[in-house]
Amino acid sequence: MKKQEEISPATSILKIQSSPKKKNPKRMQRELNRAKKQPIVLTKAQLALQKTHDLVKQKRKTAKKKKQRALTTYKYQLKQEKRHQKKKGY
């Protein structure tokens, strides 16, 4: 298998430790553990799956926002109609 991207954990450790401001040791340890847990190497197939998954996720998110916006405008219109009916006095 070919390796698409290779990130060595040593470089991420150096980036975390070389910050100008001294960090909390517990926070630094948590960041190191997070860096270790992340998958280092992804194959082309995994990258393609991840890309398609992200695209579907983005489409779903935009569709949900659009639907929610339409619902809020619909509710607003109903509210306005009720208000106008009350003012008419029927």
C-alpha positions in Angstrom: 0.0 0.0 0.0 1.2 3.5 -0.8 1.2 6.0 1.9 -0.5 9.3 0.9 0.6 11.5 3.8 3.1 10.8 6.5 3.2 12.9 9.6 5.7 12.0 12.2 4.6 12.4 15.8 8.0 13.9 16.6 7.2 17.0 14.5 3.9 17.5 16.1 5.5 17.2 19.6 8.1 19.8 18.6 5.4 22.2 17.4 3.6 21.9 20.7 6.7 22.3 22.9 8.2 25.2 21.0 5.4 27.7 21.8 6.6 31.0 23.2 4.1 31.0 26.1 4.6 28.2 28.7 1.6 25.9 28.6 -0.1 24.1 31.4 1.5 20.7 31.7 -1.8 18.9 31.9 -3.0 20.6 28.7 0.2 19.8 26.9 -0.2 16.2 27.9 -3.8 16.1 26.6 -2.7 17.6 23.3 0.1 15.0 23.0 -2.3 12.2 23.6 -4.7 13.6 21.0 -1.9 13.8 18.5 -1.0 10.2 19.2 -4.6 9.0 18.7 -5.1 10.6 15.3 -4.5 8.3 12.4 -1.1 9.1 10.8 -1.4 7.4 7.4 -4.4 7.3 5.1 -4.6 5.4 1.9 -6.0 6.9 -1.3 -9.2 4.9 -0.9 -9.7 6.2 2.7 -9.1 9.7 1.6 -11.7 9.3 -1.2 -14.2 7.9 1.2 -13.6 10.7 3.7 -14.0 13.3 0.9 -17.3 11.9 -0.2 -18.5 11.6 3.4 -17.6 15.2 4.0 -19.4 16.3 0.8 -22.6 14.4 1.8 -22.4 15.8 5.3 -22.0 19.4 3.9 -25.0 18.9 1.5 -27.1 17.6 4.4 -26.2 20.5 6.6 -27.1 23.1 3.9 -30.4 21.3 3.2 -31.2 21.3 6.9 -30.4 25.0 7.2 -32.6 25.8 4.1 -35.5 23.7 5.5 -35.2 25.4 8.9 -35.1 28.9 7.3 -38.2 28.0 5.3 -40.0 26.8 8.4 -39.2 29.9 10.4 -40.5 32.2 7.5 -43.6 30.0 7.3 -44.2 30.4 11.0 -43.6 34.1 10.8 -46.2 34.4 8.0 -48.8 32.5 10.0 -48.2 34.7 13.0 -48.6 37.8 10.8 -51.9 36.5 9.4 -53.2 35.8 12.8 -52.3 39.3 13.9 -54.0 40.9 10.9 -57.1 38.7 11.6 -57.3 39.9 15.2 -57.1 43.6 14.1 -59.9 43.1 11.6 -62.2 42.1 14.4 -64.0 39.2 12.8 
